[in-house]
Amino acid sequence: MSSTLPLALLSLLAASSLQHPSARSSLPSSPIKAGLLLLLLGHAGQSQAVTLDKRANQLQTSANGSSFIWAIQDTYEGKTFFDTFNFFTGDDPTHGMVNYTDRDTAFGSNLSFVTDDGKVIMKGDDTTWLDSGVYRNSVRISSQKQYNTGLFILDLNHAPWGCGVWPAWWTLGGGQWPYTGEIDIIEGVHDNAHNQVTWHAGPNCTLNPNTSFTGTIVGSNGQPNYDCDGNANGNAGCGVTEWSRASYGPVFDAQGGGVFAMKWDDEGIAVWSFYRAAVPQDVLNGEPNPSSWGEPVAALDPSGCDPIANFVNHSIVFDITFCGDWAGNSYATSGCPGTCTDRLMDPSNFVNASWSINNLKVYKKQTLTGLVTGGAQSNLRTTASSQYIRLAIALSFLAFLAL
């Protein structure tokens, strides 16, 4: 934007030099015009170089050596957030004691709404007393758009938690489960402090323990489970528990929430989480650079699982269920009082069972052509300089003609 005015002035000054002599009799002498041309040209070149440098700072390099940036594809936020999501109303596949409501019921019961300052809220019913065995109302939504790879960044103030509560932010394949995959990015139960990242896929998908990540592989029968086959081990998939106590539950919310990011491309699937004070500046600027974030908390490497073949046509999903296969089966050893069925009756037990979302942004990998890696900034400057030298020669020629 800053170079627009100087370039416009250059054009006008050059054009004025070609006017009829009588029409330009009041213009400055040729030496002054030449000085103005050089001054404006220098300012325009400097402004353009800054823009090109900024672009170069976002450059990342793929495993094959090509240069790319993560370019914004979709933004879900504010009053339009729910416009491109569908409300799921079927039975809970994980056997939770939940009634997933339709759109009208969710908005009419204040289970889904957007605040005046743009925060997106989804919650379980926290006002209705229930008889024993009656299911509690809640929300599950799925994006209408499907994705095949991308960088998904969720900025949230609050994630659901509480005894008997089982929330998740995840992506789900469009075909028969589990053969088109499932990626659980945020998931936990009760008052757990550690988020769990999990992949579910078909056969021939395993978690490589030699991949660099900071989390701990979830075990089965006392042994780490590397098998991501959703049809094995009671549909457990392969999971990684985050090390941070600020990645889930009351501690995460007390920190003011934070950001979760999931990168899915031909180099694998990786997840990062940042509590509020640690969110990278490039994320806040809308110029994400995962290569600068350090080790992910969890990663599925292509050496053990093809991230393109095993994960296909994914929708983005948010839900809050209660009890069920995980929260219900683990309730007795969770430290929570009574039984999960009894817990479900009192609405005051679910005041923290809510999502509060600032925005969800999806970026796509944009390969850049005509740039050489390893010296991108220098090459961009060289390209800009060459363009302005050619422009200077042309303008000098115009000035000469006007003498």
C-alpha positions as CSV (number, residue, x, y, z in Angstrom):
1,M,0.0,0.0,0.0
2,S,2.8,2.4,0.9
3,S,4.3,2.2,-2.6
4,T,1.1,3.1,-4.4
5,L,1.4,6.8,-4.1
6,P,5.0,7.1,-5.3
7,L,4.3,4.9,-8.2
8,A,1.3,6.9,-9.2
9,L,3.3,10.1,-9.0
10,L,5.9,8.5,-11.2
11,S,3.3,7.8,-13.8
12,L,1.9,11.3,-13.7
13,L,5.3,12.9,-13.8
14,A,6.3,10.7,-16.8
15,A,3.1,11.4,-18.6
16,S,3.4,15.2,-18.0
17,S,6.8,15.1,-19.7
18,L,5.1,14.0,-22.9
19,Q,2.5,16.7,-22.9
20,H,2.5,19.6,-25.4
21,P,5.2,22.2,-24.4
22,S,2.5,24.9,-23.9
23,A,0.7,22.6,-21.4
24,R,3.8,22.0,-19.3
25,S,5.4,25.4,-19.4
26,S,5.0,25.8,-15.6
27,L,6.7,22.4,-14.7
28,P,10.1,22.4,-13.1
29,S,13.2,22.3,-15.1
30,S,14.6,19.0,-16.4
31,P,17.3,18.5,-13.7
32,I,14.6,19.0,-11.0
33,K,12.3,16.5,-12.7
34,A,15.1,14.0,-12.9
35,G,15.7,14.5,-9.1
36,L,12.1,14.0,-8.4
37,L,12.0,10.8,-10.5
38,L,15.0,9.3,-8.7
39,L,13.6,10.3,-5.2
40,L,10.2,8.7,-5.9
41,L,11.7,5.7,-7.5
42,G,13.9,5.0,-4.5
43,H,10.9,5.3,-2.1
44,A,8.8,3.0,-4.2
45,G,11.6,0.4,-4.4
46,Q,12.2,0.5,-0.7
47,S,8.5,0.0,0.1
48,Q,8.2,-2.9,-2.3
49,A,11.3,-4.5,-0.9
50,V,9.8,-4.4,2.6
51,T,6.7,-6.1,1.3
52,L,8.8,-8.8,-0.5
53,D,10.9,-9.3,2.6
54,K,7.8,-9.9,4.7
55,R,6.7,-12.5,2.3
56,A,10.1,-14.1,2.3
57,N,10.0,-14.3,6.1
58,Q,7.0,-16.7,5.8
59,L,8.8,-19.0,3.4
60,Q,9.1,-22.6,4.5
61,T,10.7,-25.6,2.8
62,S,9.1,-28.9,2.0
63,A,11.0,-32.2,2.3
64,N,11.3,-32.2,-1.5
65,G,13.0,-28.8,-1.4
66,S,10.2,-26.7,-2.7
67,S,9.3,-23.3,-1.1
68,F,5.8,-22.7,0.3
69,I,3.8,-20.6,2.7
70,W,0.6,-21.5,4.7
71,A,-2.1,-19.3,3.1
72,I,-5.4,-18.7,4.7
73,Q,-8.2,-20.9,3.2
74,D,-11.2,-20.6,5.6
75,T,-12.0,-18.6,8.7
76,Y,-14.7,-19.6,11.1
77,E,-15.6,-16.9,13.6
78,G,-18.2,-14.6,15.0
79,K,-21.8,-14.3,13.9
80,T,-21.2,-16.5,10.8
81,F,-19.5,-19.3,12.6
82,F,-22.4,-21.7,12.6
83,D,-23.5,-20.9,9.0
84,T,-21.3,-23.6,7.5
85,F,-21.7,-26.3,10.1
86,N,-24.4,-28.9,10.3
87,F,-25.9,-30.1,13.6
88,F,-25.7,-33.8,14.2
89,T,-28.9,-35.3,15.7
90,G,-28.2,-39.1,15.6
91,D,-27.3,-41.5,18.4
92,D,-23.9,-41.0,19.9
93,P,-21.6,-43.6,18.3
94,T,-19.6,-43.6,21.6
95,H,-22.7,-44.6,23.6
96,G,-22.8,-41.4,25.6
97,M,-25.8,-40.5,27.7
98,V,-26.5,-37.5,25.4
99,N,-29.2,-36.1,23.2
100,Y,-27.6,-34.2,20.4
101,T,-30.0,-31.4,19.5
102,D,-30.9,-29.8,16.1
103,R,-30.0,-26.3,15.2
104,D,-33.2,-24.7,16.3
105,T,-33.3,-26.4,19.7
106,A,-29.6,-25.6,20.3
107,F,-30.2,-21.9,19.6
108,G,-33.5,-21.8,21.4
109,S,-32.1,-23.4,24.5
110,N,-28.9,-21.3,24.5
111,L,-26.8,-24.4,23.9
112,S,-25.3,-22.6,20.9
113,F,-24.9,-18.8,20.5
114,V,-22.5,-16.1,19.7
115,T,-21.8,-13.3,22.2
116,D,-21.9,-9.6,21.4
117,D,-18.1,-9.6,21.3
118,G,-17.9,-12.5,18.9
119,K,-17.2,-15.4,21.1
120,V,-18.7,-18.7,19.8
121,I,-20.3,-20.7,22.6
122,M,-21.4,-24.4,22.5
123,K,-22.4,-26.1,25.7
124,G,-24.2,-29.0,27.4
125,D,-27.5,-28.3,29.2
126,D,-26.6,-26.8,32.6
127,T,-30.1,-25.8,33.7
128,T,-32.4,-28.9,33.6
129,W,-32.7,-31.4,36.4
130,L,-33.1,-35.0,35.0
131,D,-34.5,-38.2,36.3
132,S,-32.1,-41.1,36.7
133,G,-31.2,-42.6,33.3
134,V,-32.5,-39.6,31.3
135,Y,-30.0,-38.3,28.7
136,R,-28.8,-34.7,28.9
137,N,-29.0,-32.3,25.9
138,S,-25.9,-31.2,24.2
139,V,-24.4,-30.2,20.8
140,R,-22.3,-31.9,18.1
141,I,-21.6,-30.0,14.9
142,S,-19.7,-30.9,11.7
143,S,-18.3,-28.6,9.0
144,Q,-20.0,-28.7,5.6
145,K,-16.7,-28.4,4.0
146,Q,-14.3,-31.3,3.8
147,Y,-10.5,-31.1,3.8
148,N,-7.7,-33.2,2.5
149,T,-4.6,-31.8,4.3
150,G,-4.2,-28.4,5.9
151,L,-3.1,-26.4,8.9
152,F,-6.0,-26.1,11.4
153,I,-5.6,-23.5,14.2
154,L,-8.2,-23.1,17.0
155,D,-8.0,-20.2,19.3
156,L,-10.3,-20.8,22.4
157,N,-10.9,-19.3,25.8
158,H,-12.5,-22.3,27.4
159,A,-12.8,-26.0,26.7
160,P,-15.3,-28.3,28.4
161,W,-14.4,-30.4,31.4
162,G,-16.0,-31.9,34.5
163,C,-16.9,-35.3,36.0
164,G,-18.7,-37.3,33.4
165,V,-17.9,-34.8,30.7
166,W,-16.3,-36.0,27.4
167,P,-15.6,-33.3,24.8
168,A,-13.6,-33.4,21.6
169,W,-12.4,-31.2,18.7
170,W,-11.6,-33.6,15.9
171,T,-11.8,-34.3,12.2
172,L,-13.6,-37.2,10.7
173,G,-13.3,-38.9,7.2
174,G,-16.2,-38.9,4.8
175,G,-16.3,-42.6,4.2
176,Q,-16.8,-45.7,6.2
177,W,-15.2,-45.5,9.7
178,P,-12.3,-46.0,10.3
179,Y,-11.0,-46.4,6.8
180,T,-11.0,-42.7,5.9
181,G,-9.6,-41.8,9.3
182,E,-10.2,-39.8,12.4
183,I,-7.9,-37.2,14.1
184,D,-8.7,-36.3,17.7
185,I,-7.0,-33.0,18.4
186,I,-8.5,-32.1,21.7
187,E,-10.0,-34.9,23.8
188,G,-10.3,-35.7,27.5
189,V,-12.6,-36.8,30.2
190,H,-13.6,-35.7,33.8
191,D,-11.1,-33.2,35.4
192,N,-8.1,-34.6,33.5
193,A,-5.2,-32.1,33.2
194,H,-3.6,-33.6,30.1
195,N,-5.0,-33.5,26.6
196,Q,-4.9,-36.7,24.5
197,V,-4.3,-36.7,20.7
198,T,-5.5,-39.9,18.9
199,W,-5.5,-41.2,15.4
200,H,-8.0,-43.9,14.2
201,A,-7.4,-45.4,10.7
202,G,-7.7,-48.6,8.8
203,P,-5.1,-51.4,8.9
204,N,-1.5,-50.6,7.9
205,C,-1.3,-47.5,10.0
206,T,1.1,-47.5,13.0
207,L,2.6,-44.8,15.2
208,N,6.4,-44.6,14.9
209,P,7.9,-44.3,18.4
210,N,11.1,-42.9,17.0
211,T,9.3,-39.7,15.8
212,S,10.2,-36.6,17.7
213,F,7.3,-35.4,19.9
214,T,7.0,-34.4,23.5
215,G,4.0,-36.4,24.6
216,T,3.7,-40.0,25.9
217,I,2.3,-42.8,23.9
218,V,-0.9,-44.2,25.4
219,G,-0.5,-47.8,26.5
220,S,-2.7,-50.9,26.3
221,N,-2.3,-53.7,28.9
222,G,0.8,-52.1,30.2
223,Q,2.5,-51.7,26.8
224,P,2.6,-48.7,24.4
225,N,0.0,-49.1,21.7
226,Y,1.4,-48.3,18.2
227,D,-1.5,-49.7,16.2
228,C,-3.8,-47.0,14.9
229,D,-6.3,-49.6,13.4
230,G,-9.6,-48.4,14.6
231,N,-11.0,-51.9,14.5
232,A,-8.3,-53.2,16.9
233,N,-7.9,-52.9,20.7
234,G,-11.5,-51.9,21.4
235,N,-11.4,-49.1,18.8
236,A,-8.7,-47.3,20.8
237,G,-6.6,-46.1,17.9
238,C,-3.1,-44.9,18.7
239,G,-2.8,-42.0,21.1
240,V,-0.4,-39.6,22.7
241,T,-0.9,-37.8,26.0
242,E,0.4,-34.3,26.3
243,W,3.0,-33.6,29.0
244,S,1.6,-30.2,29.9
245,R,-0.9,-29.9,32.8
246,A,-2.1,-26.8,31.0
247,S,-3.3,-28.6,28.0
248,Y,-6.8,-29.7,29.2
249,G,-9.3,-29.1,32.0
250,P,-9.4,-26.4,34.7
251,V,-5.8,-25.5,34.4
252,F,-6.0,-24.8,30.7
253,D,-9.1,-22.7,31.3
254,A,-7.5,-20.8,34.2
255,Q,-4.7,-19.7,31.9
256,G,-7.2,-18.0,29.7
257,G,-7.3,-20.8,27.2
258,G,-4.9,-20.9,24.3
259,V,-4.3,-22.2,20.8
260,F,-4.3,-25.8,19.4
261,A,-2.8,-26.4,15.9
262,M,-3.0,-29.5,13.8
263,K,-0.8,-29.8,10.7
264,W,-1.7,-32.4,8.1
265,D,0.3,-32.8,4.9
266,D,2.4,-35.3,3.1
267,E,5.0,-35.1,5.9
268,G,2.6,-36.5,8.4
269,I,0.1,-35.2,11.0
270,A,1.3,-33.2,14.0
271,V,-0.3,-31.4,16.9
272,W,0.9,-28.4,19.0
273,S,-0.8,-26.7,21.9
274,F,0.0,-23.3,23.5
275,Y,-1.5,-21.9,26.6
276,R,-2.5,-18.2,26.2
277,A,0.8,-16.6,27.3
278,A,2.8,-18.8,25.0
279,V,1.0,-18.4,21.7
280,P,3.6,-17.7,18.9
281,Q,3.6,-14.3,17.4
282,D,3.4,-15.7,13.9
283,V,0.1,-17.3,14.8
284,L,-1.3,-14.0,16.2
285,N,-0.1,-12.3,13.0
286,G,-2.0,-14.8,10.8
287,E,1.3,-15.9,9.3
288,P,1.8,-19.4,10.9
289,N,5.2,-21.0,10.6
290,P,5.1,-24.5,12.3
291,S,8.8,-25.1,11.6
292,S,9.5,-22.4,14.3
293,W,7.3,-23.9,17.0
294,G,9.6,-26.6,18.2
295,E,8.7,-30.3,18.7
296,P,5.0,-31.1,18.5
297,V,3.2,-32.7,21.4
298,A,2.2,-35.6,19.1
299,A,3.1,-36.7,15.6
300,L,2.1,-39.4,13.2
301,D,5.0,-40.0,10.8
302,P,4.5,-41.2,7.2
303,S,7.1,-43.9,7.7
304,G,4.4,-45.8,9.7
305,C,1.2,-44.4,8.3
306,D,0.5,-42.7,4.9
307,P,-1.3,-39.5,6.0
308,I,-2.8,-39.0,2.5
309,A,-4.2,-42.5,1.9
310,N,-5.5,-43.1,5.4
311,F,-7.1,-39.8,6.0
312,V,-9.6,-38.6,3.4
313,N,-12.3,-36.0,3.0
314,H,-12.3,-34.8,6.6
315,S,-15.0,-32.6,8.2
316,I,-14.2,-30.6,11.4
317,V,-16.2,-31.7,14.4
318,F,-16.9,-30.3,17.9
319,D,-18.9,-32.2,20.4
320,I,-19.7,-32.6,24.1
321,T,-21.0,-36.0,25.3
322,F,-21.5,-37.5,28.8
323,C,-20.4,-40.8,30.3
324,G,-20.2,-43.3,27.4
325,D,-17.4,-45.6,26.4
326,W,-14.6,-43.5,27.9
327,A,-16.0,-41.2,30.5
328,G,-18.5,-43.8,31.7
329,N,-16.1,-46.8,31.8
330,S,-13.4,-44.7,33.6
331,Y,-15.7,-43.0,36.0
332,A,-15.2,-45.4,38.9
333,T,-11.4,-44.8,38.9
334,S,-11.5,-41.1,38.2
335,G,-11.9,-39.8,41.7
336,C,-15.3,-38.3,40.8
337,P,-18.2,-38.9,43.3
338,G,-21.0,-41.4,42.9
339,T,-21.8,-42.9,39.6
340,C,-21.8,-41.3,36.1
341,T,-25.5,-41.9,35.8
342,D,-26.2,-40.1,39.1
343,R,-23.9,-37.3,38.2
344,L,-25.9,-36.6,35.1
345,M,-29.0,-35.7,37.0
346,D,-27.8,-32.4,38.6
347,P,-27.3,-29.5,36.0
348,S,-24.9,-27.7,38.3
349,N,-22.4,-30.4,37.6
350,F,-22.1,-29.1,34.0
351,V,-21.4,-25.4,34.4
352,N,-18.0,-26.0,32.9
353,A,-19.1,-28.2,30.0
354,S,-18.8,-25.5,27.3
355,W,-16.7,-24.4,24.4
356,S,-15.8,-20.7,24.1
357,I,-14.1,-20.1,20.8
358,N,-12.5,-16.9,19.4
359,N,-11.9,-18.4,15.9
360,L,-10.9,-21.4,13.9
361,K,-8.6,-20.8,10.9
362,V,-7.7,-23.3,8.2
363,Y,-4.6,-22.7,6.1
364,K,-3.5,-24.5,3.0
365,K,0.0,-25.1,1.7
366,Q,0.7,-22.7,-1.1
367,T,3.7,-23.7,-3.2
368,L,5.7,-20.7,-4.5
369,T,7.2,-20.8,-8.0
370,G,10.1,-18.8,-9.4
371,L,11.9,-18.6,-6.1
372,V,15.1,-20.4,-5.1
373,T,15.2,-21.8,-1.6
374,G,18.2,-21.1,0.7
375,G,18.4,-17.5,-0.4
376,A,14.8,-16.5,-0.7
377,Q,15.1,-13.0,0.8
378,S,18.2,-12.2,-1.2
379,N,16.5,-13.4,-4.4
380,L,13.4,-11.4,-3.7
381,R,15.4,-8.3,-3.2
382,T,17.4,-9.0,-6.4
383,T,14.2,-9.5,-8.4
384,A,12.8,-6.2,-7.0
385,S,16.0,-4.4,-7.8
386,S,16.1,-5.6,-11.4
387,Q,12.5,-4.5,-11.9
388,Y,13.3,-1.0,-10.6
389,I,16.4,-0.7,-12.7
390,R,14.4,-1.4,-15.8
391,L,11.8,1.1,-14.7
392,A,14.5,3.7,-14.0
393,I,15.9,3.2,-17.5
394,A,12.5,3.6,-19.1
395,L,11.7,6.7,-17.1
396,S,15.1,8.3,-17.9
397,F,14.3,7.7,-21.6
398,L,11.0,9.5,-21.2
399,A,12.6,12.4,-19.4
400,F,15.2,12.6,-22.2
401,L,12.5,12.8,-24.8
402,A,10.8,15.6,-22.8
403,L,14.0,17.8,-22.8
